[in-house]
Amino acid sequence: MKKVRSQDLEGHEQVGDGYLVRRDSIFYKLFQQAPTLLFEVLEEFSSNAGQYRFDSVAVKEPRFEIDSVFLPPDTEPGVVYFCEVQFQRDEVLYERLFGESFLYFYRNRSRFTDWQTVIIYPSRSTE
């Protein structure tokens, strides 16, 4: 089995057998500037949503890149939100996303009371 390292190259990352996929830098910039945008599409969310900050984190061993993580204020534990913007078909999206999210939540569970994952598609047919 070939081991592939994820490498960020100006908005691209190496995945699978080595082909490059473009990260959606528009959403990265939007979430970075206005983290509360995520909460506008959710029916239920934390009452302190305005205090959340956006981050992109790396989880080691195995190394995963989680592009959109919304972290509660440092002052008290809260819900951590994972968001994936998916504009292309990905047959292993759910396995990858839940693996990354579960591992991150596990390693940081003392900081959070719960977690939620959001996937944004351009249309239902993309799923």
Helices and strands as residue ranges (DSSP letters): E 8-9, E 12-15, E 19-22, H 25-33, G 35-41, G 49-51, E 53-59, E 64-71, E 78-85, H 93-107, G 109-111, E 112-120, G 124-126
